[in-house]
Amino acid sequence: MLFRDFANYLLELENTPSRNQMTVLLAELFRKLADERTELSQVASACYLLEGRLVPQYQSLEFQLSVKMVLKALARLELTSNADQTGGNLFGEMDFSNQEKSILARYKKIGDVGLLAEEMLPQKDSNLDILSVYQQLVKIAKASGAGSQDQKVTGLVSLLSELDGLSARYVTRIVVGKMRLGFSTKTMLDALSWSAEGDKSLSTDLELAFQKKADLGQLATDFLSATNNQQRQVVLQNYEVQIGIPVVPQLCQRLNSAEEIIAKMKRVFAEAKYDGLRVQIHVLPEQKNNSQDGQQRVRAYTRNLEDVTYMFPELQLVPKFLNTDAAIFDSEAVGYDPATKHLLPFQNTITRKRKHAVEQAAKTVPLKFFIFDVLAVDDQPLIDENLRKRKDVLEKIFNKNEQFIITKYLETTDPKELQIFHETQLGLGLEGAVIKQVDAPYQSGRRSWYWVKIKEKQGQRGKLQDTLDCVVMGYFVGRGKRTKFGIGAFLVGVLTDDNVVKTIAKIGTGLSDDQFKELKKRADALMVADKPRVYEVAKELTPDVWTNPSLVVEIAADELTTSPLHTAGKALRFPRLVKFRDDKNWQDATTIAELQKF
Ligand code: ATP
């Protein structure tokens, strides 16, 4: 498919407010891609580009090109075409810097590098197809080392010079990381089902397949290569966990009491709920790990499927403790103080998040990994086995040591015993218990009642029993005391089942000065000119600065009240920031449906 035809789909998707309409449009696009049988390799590339990336979510290949550098490329492009037109050489230093200045001024006016690129490029019929644009983009992203910024700019100039305006709009947005068409993985999976069956009948099976192997491009290619319903079912049913590709992590439901839990789950294993970072550990087979791709043998993924191998150099020691070659483990990493041997709070553990600080943090805040599950061993997937079997395997393959600790658990059918266990964990400064059904498989996401946590006791973190994970939607410029920070309050929202973000609070107190500063910095990086399409906000609550959906904050509050103003229909009384949830993406925020259970 020509990239300009693809860009027309992107334009339609961008202009469509309805999720259903998006699904239908995406389905039509997938169908066209599937019809071009000889070109099936373009399916994966198209999927990644739709998400504004070049590789699946669990890999990272960044362009490392700032808006400024893209503007430079545009300046160079304009000069080259002017020179072509006049037959002269306009590459003098003077001309170039003037050109850059004028482009910067235009950019400041438009505020969107994509629209600027579109405006600058002549209308023409570009003949590049998706795959060649994709390959050129990969080349630009992969350029590294000395002189690479220049190579990247040159690569971009050459690509843009072959494109029409609309294609350039999306190519430049992808390069600066501002594609954001605003649909979720779920919409893509629905669209795949729709493209083949004309309905969502295969959506659940597609979702299950994705949860086992979270690579959308690969799944779309496999799915669309099947030519009839029977073949598609076979593809999906045979989808299996693969070491090196993350499994979508299992999450907890909430229940009120130990009685309720035992009534629902019967026999359980209760474990401590550690307050650290969820880490899925993949140990690749030794012989396969000849590091051709420069990757480490042991890889780590967050609950958002992000590759965080760089954060945990100590994980390369895991194979030393294994009686097997390859495996996938589920774990929680928690910082500890070597002097006191005490576990540290989440804020200390998360210092690893900053790339340049890893080495230092590994010294000052060493980690313990509490391993609580095993999802595959060598060629054998284990996620459909029950928890008892998985725990047995874990015991057998992992040798005891101080750093990677197999999580202990209590097996019980007695609510009293469970309650005491939960309270003991709270007393130890942990987050209570995670309670897991003994005869249940590993089930991704929050769909099952196989893992449950007990709602927090009243008063622990504000009077509301649980905290909310909210999406930061924008902020208001400060007044009075806060003027110096440039932020006086911020707007947060929760999700509908269709991932629309509806407001629930405007928060102007309950933050320290440092938290306000940090919030402003993070929000500025996400600033956009217009209200993102997935937001629903009353006019009276329009913030001074809109931010794209990305940043998630954990909010405690005293009460949930009904609200005629907030589009969620509810408001928070005395909201306050507990922490930034860098480990969550916005689609993991609290939903309005979940609020019913608060
Ligand atoms: P919270 O905000 O309370 O951390 P959450 O939304 O991040 O909740 P939940 O599904 O409520 O996630 O709880 C599961 C999380 O608890 C896991 O993602 C993991 O990070 C953490 N955890 C700590 N100890 C365990 C354990 N023993 N078993 C499973 N998960 C654990």
Boltz pocket constraint, residues with backbone or C-beta under 6 A from the ligand:
constraints:
  - pocket:
      binder: B
      contacts: [[A, 250], [A, 251], [A, 252], [A, 253], [A, 271], [A, 272], [A, 273], [A, 274], [A, 275], [A, 276], [A, 277], [A, 278], [A, 303], [A, 331], [A, 332], [A, 372], [A, 407], [A, 434], [A, 453]]
      max_distance: 6.0
